C-alpha cells in the first residue's frame, strides 16, 4: 500500500468515524472527543518533553465540569468539592516544581499550563458548541459537524489551490509549503461550503452567520495549523505521532479545530 493509498484509506476512516459519532449520539460524540483530547495531551507532552499526569487530571476535571455544570449548580455540595479539587490541581504544578530536583520551574510550569490552555480548554469548547453554552436547549451536534465540514473544505482546497497556483509564501519561517494563494482558495471554497450548509443542512442559521463562521474557520484554522507547526519545528519532529499512516497523529488532524473552536463558540454566544 503506497503513501497516497494509506492517506486516502485512513482519511476516509477518520471522516466516517467523526460523522458517525457526531450524528449517532451526543454521548458517543462526547466520549470520542474525550479520547481525542487525551491522545492530543499525550502527543503534545511527548513533543515538549513533559513528564506529568497533571494535564490529564486537569483535562478530566475540566471535561467533567463542562458536561455537567448545569446539574452541579443544583448539587451545591458536589460543586464545592469540585471547585476545591480544581483549585488544588491548579496550584499543584507550583508545589511540584518547588520540590522537584534539577528542573527549571518556569519551564516546567509553562509546559503544564501551555498543555492545559492549548489542548484541554479548546476541547471543552468543542463539546460545548452543540449547546451554544445553554444546557437547557437540545444538544444539536449538526453545528459541530458543519464546522468540521468547513474545516475539511478549507484544508483540502487550501492544499489543492496552493499546490496548483501557489507562488507567495504565507508564513515561510514556520510552514514553507503554505501559500497566500492557497489560503485565499481555501477561504473561497469554505464560503461556498457555508452557502450550501445554510441552504440544505442548517437553514435555521442565517447565511450571514454561516459566512462569518466560514471566515473564522479559515483564518483561525490556518493559525492553528501554523501554531502546531511551530511547536513541531521547535521539537524537531515532522508529525505529532505516527498513529495515522500518512496523516501523522491526532494533534495533526485536529490542530485547526483546536484553535478555531473557542473563537467560534464565542461568536455563537454573542450573535446567536
N, C-alpha and C positions, 0 to 999 in steps of 0.2 A: 504494500500500500504506500503510494508516494505521498509527499507532504501535502499536495493540494487535496488529494482524496481524504487524507486524515482531517484536514481543516474543514472540509465540506461535511463529512460524516459527523464529527464531534460538534460542529456548529449547528447542524440540524437537530441533534440530540439535545443540545443545550437549549435551543429555542423551544422545542417541543416540551421539555421539562418545565421551562418557565411558564409557557402558555397554559399547560395542563394544571400546574399548581396554582396559578393565578385565577383561573376560571373555575376550577372544580370546587374549591373550598377555602374560605378565609383562614381557617385553622391550618390547612396544608400550606398556604401561602406564608403565614407567619412562621411556621416550623421550618420551611425551606430557607427563608431568609435568615433565620436564627443560625442554621447550619452554615449558610454562606458567610455570615458575619464572623463566625469562629474560624473558618478557613482563612478568611482575609486577615484576621488578627494573627493567625499562625504565620502566614506568609510575610506579613509586614514586620512582625517582631523578629522573624528569622533574617529578614533583609537588613534591619537596622541593628542586628546583633543584641537583642534584648531578651534576657532570660528571666521571665517573671510571669506568675499566674495572675497578677493584678489586673491586666487588661481584660482577661476572661471573666474575672469576678465582677468587674465594673460593667462588662457587657451584659452578663446575666441579670444583674440588678437593674440596669437601665432598661433593658428589653422587657423585663417583667413589669416594671413601673409604667412604661409607655402603654403596654397592652391592657393593664388592669387598673389604671389610676382612677377611673370613674367608680369602680367598686371600692377601691381603697379609701376614697373620700367618705364612704359610709362607715367603713371599718376603721374607726379612729385609732384603736389600739394597734392594729397592724400597720397603719400609716406611720405612727410614731416609731415603731420598731424599724420599719423600712428606712425612714429618714435617718435614724441613728446609725444603721448599718452603712448607709450611703456616706454619711459624714466620716465614719471611721475609715472606710475604704479610700476616701479622698485624701485623708491625712496619712494613711499608711505608707505611701511612697516616700514621704519625707522622713518618717520614722525608720523605715527600712534603709534608706540612704544614710541615715545617721550611724547605724550600726554596721553597715556593710564595709568590708575592708577593700582597699585598693580600687575604689570606684569614684569616678568624678560625679559628685552629687547632682550638679546641674544637668550633666549629660544623661545620667540615669533617669532622673525625674522627667526631663524633657522628652525622652523616648516614650515613657509611660503616658504622659499627657498628650503627646502627639498621636499615639495609637488610639487613645480614647476619643479625641476630637476628630481625627481623620477617618476612623473606621466605625466606632460604636455609635456616635451621635448621628452620622448620616444614615446608618441602617435603621435607627429609631425613627427618623423622619420618613424613610421608605415605607415602613409598615404603618405609619400614621397617616400617610397621604390618602388612602381609601376612605377615611372618615373625616378628612379635612379638619382634624383637631376637635371634632364634636362627637363624643361617644354615643350620643342619643340618636344619631342618624344611622341608617343601614350601612353596613360595611360593603362598599362597592369597589371591587378590585378592577373594574373596567378602566378606571382612570390611570392606575399604575401600569396596566397592560398597555394602554395607549401611549404612555410616556416611554415605555420600553420600545414600542414600535418606532416612535420618533427618534429615539437614541440609535437604534439599529439602522434606521434610514440615514441619519446624519453620518454615522461612522462609515457605512457602506459607500455612500455616494461621495463623501469626502475623499475616501481612498481611491475610488474609480476615477473621479474627475481630476484629482491631484496626479494620479498616475498618467493620465492621458494628456492633461493640459498644464500641469503644474510647472511653473518656472521661478516663482518668487517664494523664497523660504518664509514660513510663518514664524518659527522660533528655532533657528538653526542650532543655537547653542545647546538646546535640550533635545530637540527631535528634528534631525536633518531632513527627514523624508516628508514632513508636513509642509504643505504649501498654502499660500493665501488663496490661490485658485481652488484648491481642494476644499478649504473651509467654506468659501462662498458657494461652491457647488453643493456641498453638504447642506448648507443653510437653505438654499433654494428648494432642494428636493424635500427637506424637512417641512418647509412651509406648504408644499404641495401635499405632503402626507397629512399635515394638520387640517388642510381643507377637506380631504377625503374623510378623515375621522369626524370632523364636525358635521358632515352630511350623512354619513352612513353608520357611524359607530356610537357616538355620544352627542346627538344634536341638542341635548339639553344644555350643553355648554356653548355659549355664543362663539361665533367664528373669530371675533377679535381676541378672545381669551386663548383660543387654540393657537392663533398666530403668535401671541405673546409667549405661550408655553414653548412653542417651536423654537423661537429665538433664544429663550433661556436654555433649552436643551442643547442647542448647537453651541452657544457661547460657553456655558459652564461645563458642558460635557467635554468640549475640547480642552478647556482649562484643566479639568480633572485628569484627562489623559496626559497632558503635559506635566502636571504635578507628579503623577506616578512615574513618568519617565525620568523626572528629576531625581526622585528617590532611587530609582534603579541605577541611574548613572552614578550617583554617589556611592551606591553599594557595589558598583561594578558587576551588575548582573543583567542579562538580556531579558529574562522573564521573571515574574514574581515566584513562579514554580513551574514544574513540567507536568502538572496533573492533567491538563488537556493537551494531547498531542497536536502540535501545530498552532495552538492558541495560547499557551502559557498557563497561568494559574487563575484562580478565582478573582484575584485583585486585577489582573489584566482584563478580565471580562467585565468587571463591574466598576472600573475606575471612573467612567463617565457618570453613571447614575449616582455613585457615591458623592461626587462633588455637586451634581446638579440637584439632587433630592431636597436638601434644605432650602435652597432658593425657590424651587417650585412649590414646596409646601407653604412657604411664607407668602408667595404670590396667591395661592389658592385661598389662604386665610384672609388676606387683605381684600381681594377682589371678587371672591365667590362665596 
